[in-house]
Amino acid sequence: MTLDNVRKLFERIQHDKALRDKLYKADGQAGREAALREEKLYFTDAEFEEMDDVLHVKCQTQEEAERFFEFRNWWNFLRRT
């Protein structure tokens, strides 16, 4: 399910420097989509927005919430560049 791919990316991006680098270096939106498809993590912007509140609510601590907000802000910046 592609909605779950947002959660998977959130988990992987915290520890997978190679994946972060691949997404940073991707050539625009098409490049990021290709990188996500290659990693079997593809999702649409609408699916990201839908999962935003779900993932936020699942945060159990202040630290988890802060990590999530960092991820969300990073992804929002990345997808707009």
C-alpha positions, 0 to 999 in steps of 0.5 A: 500500500502506497500510504504505508510507504510514507511511514516506511520512508520516515523510518528509513530516512532516519538511518539510511544515508544512501537513501537520503543522498539519492533523494537529494541528488535526484533530478527534480520531482521525476528523479525523486519519484524514480528513486522512490519507485526503485526503493519500492517507496513511491507515494503521491503528494496527496498520500503524503498529506493524508499520512501526515496526521496519522504519523503525527498522532502515533508519536509517543514522545516529544522527541518522536514528534520533533523527528517527525516534524523534521522529516515532514519539513525536509520532505516538503522542502525537497519536493518543492525544489 
